[in-house]
Amino acid sequence: MAEQEKQQHPNLISKKAMSSLASTRGSQGETVHEIFTKINNAKDKPKKMEVLKRYDTPYIRQILKAGFDPKIKFVLPVGTPPYIANESPVGTEHGLLRNEARKLYLFIEGGDNTITRTKKETLFIQMLEGLHKTEAEVLIHVKDKTLNKTYKGLTEQLVKETFDWNDDFMRNTK
């Protein structure tokens, strides 16, 4: 009988797993907007670089490259498209830009030529509506190459220096 009490139901999470989740803010982590705001709020260039290095992930690099590389051209109209902003609180009822970043190729010149321009615009609006409003705004700034106008100090030069990228946004070879 004592052995049955010790067994845990297979659909319940263990105490160890619960404490692990509690200490890591769940699986959400910080949004791209929150990371870029930390860069914006850092006092000087070395601190901005430190923040960027702390959050160095493939999706952050992909978003920054799309937002600053002049060779990456979006096939979408400049400006804010007609979309309904998602007002849900962060962490609920919406997607994350970090997960949607892998689909950015759909909206880039030469990325996917099988989809019509109208369909691309529709997909982009759907993506924006699925993101939290702050993440949608980040994505619009990436598309329009205006990240540095919203996030002070988040510049092409800062990104290149932090990640040791050359003018082609590739790692410098030494």
C-alpha positions in Angstrom: 0.0 0.0 0.0 2.8 2.4 0.8 4.4 1.7 -2.6 1.2 2.8 -4.3 1.2 6.1 -2.5 4.7 6.9 -3.7 3.8 6.3 -7.3 3.0 9.5 -9.1 0.2 9.8 -11.7 1.9 9.8 -15.2 0.0 13.0 -16.2 1.2 15.0 -13.2 4.4 17.0 -13.2 7.0 16.1 -10.5 7.9 18.5 -7.7 11.4 18.8 -9.1 10.1 19.8 -12.5 7.7 22.3 -10.9 10.5 24.0 -9.1 12.6 24.0 -12.2 9.8 25.7 -14.2 9.2 28.2 -11.4 12.8 29.3 -11.4 13.0 29.9 -15.2 9.9 31.9 -15.8 8.3 29.0 -17.5 9.2 28.3 -21.1 8.4 31.8 -22.3 11.6 33.7 -21.5 11.8 37.3 -22.6 10.3 38.6 -25.8 12.3 40.2 -28.5 10.8 43.6 -27.6 12.0 43.1 -24.0 15.5 42.3 -25.1 15.7 45.3 -27.5 14.3 47.5 -24.7 17.1 46.3 -22.4 19.6 47.3 -25.2 17.8 50.7 -25.5 18.0 51.3 -21.7 21.7 50.3 -21.4 23.7 53.5 -20.6 26.7 53.1 -23.0 28.0 51.1 -25.9 29.9 48.4 -23.9 26.8 47.8 -21.8 24.6 47.5 -24.9 27.1 45.0 -26.4 27.0 43.1 -23.1 23.2 42.8 -23.3 23.3 41.8 -26.9 25.9 39.1 -26.2 23.8 37.8 -23.2 20.8 37.3 -25.5 22.8 36.0 -28.5 20.6 33.3 -30.1 20.0 32.3 -33.7 16.6 34.0 -33.8 18.0 37.3 -32.4 20.8 37.2 -35.1 18.3 36.4 -37.8 16.0 39.3 -36.8 18.9 41.7 -36.5 20.3 40.6 -39.9 16.9 41.1 -41.5 16.5 44.5 -39.8 20.0 45.9 -40.8 21.4 44.0 -43.8 20.7 46.3 -46.8 20.8 43.3 -49.2 17.8 41.8 -47.5 14.8 43.4 -49.1 11.2 42.7 -48.0 8.6 42.4 -50.7 6.0 44.1 -48.6 4.8 47.7 -48.6 6.6 50.1 -46.3 4.7 51.2 -43.2 2.2 49.6 -40.9 -0.2 47.2 -42.6 -3.9 47.2 -41.7 -3.9 44.6 -38.9 -5.7 44.2 -35.6 -3.2 44.4 -32.7 -3.3 41.5 -30.2 -4.1 43.1 -26.8 -3.6 39.9 -24.8 -1.1 40.1 -21.9 2.5 38.9 -22.7 2.7 35.1 -22.3 -0.9 34.4 -23.2 -3.0 33.8 -26.4 -0.3 34.8 -28.9 2.8 33.5 -30.7 6.3 34.7 -30.1 8.5 36.5 -32.6 11.3 34.1 -31.7 9.2 31.2 -33.1 8.0 33.2 -36.2 11.5 34.4 -37.2 12.1 31.2 -39.1 9.3 32.2 -41.5 10.7 35.6 -42.4 12.1 34.2 -45.7 8.6 34.1 -47.0 8.6 37.9 -47.1 12.1 38.5 -48.5 12.9 39.0 -52.1 13.9 35.7 -53.5 12.8 33.8 -50.4 9.8 32.0 -51.8 8.8 32.9 -55.3 5.9 30.4 -55.4 3.7 32.6 -53.2 1.9 35.6 -54.7 2.6 39.1 -53.3 -1.0 39.4 -52.1 -0.7 36.0 -50.3 2.6 37.2 -48.7 0.9 40.4 -47.5 -2.0 38.3 -46.1 0.4 35.9 -44.3 2.4 38.9 -42.9 -0.8 40.4 -41.5 -1.8 37.0 -40.0 1.6 36.8 -38.4 1.3 40.3 -36.9 -2.1 39.5 -35.5 -0.8 36.3 -33.9 2.0 38.2 -32.1 1.7 40.4 -29.0 1.4 44.0 -30.1 4.9 44.9 -29.0 6.4 42.0 -30.9 4.3 42.9 -34.0 5.8 46.5 -33.8 9.3 45.0 -33.7 8.5 43.0 -36.8 7.2 46.0 -38.6 10.4 47.9 -37.7 12.5 45.0 -39.0 10.6 45.0 -42.3 11.0 48.8 -42.7 14.7 48.7 -41.4 13.8 51.2 -38.7 14.9 49.3 -35.5 17.4 52.0 -34.6 14.7 54.7 -34.6 12.7 52.9 -31.9 15.5 51.3 -29.9 18.2 53.9 -29.2 21.7 52.5 -29.7 20.6 49.4 -31.5 22.5 50.2 -34.6 24.0 48.3 -37.5 27.5 49.2 -36.2 26.7 47.8 -32.7 25.4 44.6 -34.2 28.4 44.2 -36.4 30.9 44.8 -33.6 29.1 42.6 -31.1 28.9 39.6 -33.4 32.1 40.3 -35.3 30.3 40.6 -38.6 31.7 42.2 -41.7 29.7 44.5 -44.1 28.0 41.4 -45.6 26.7 40.5 -42.2 28.8 37.4 -42.1 31.4 36.4 -39.4 34.8 38.0 -40.1 37.3 35.4 -41.1 40.7 36.0 -39.6 
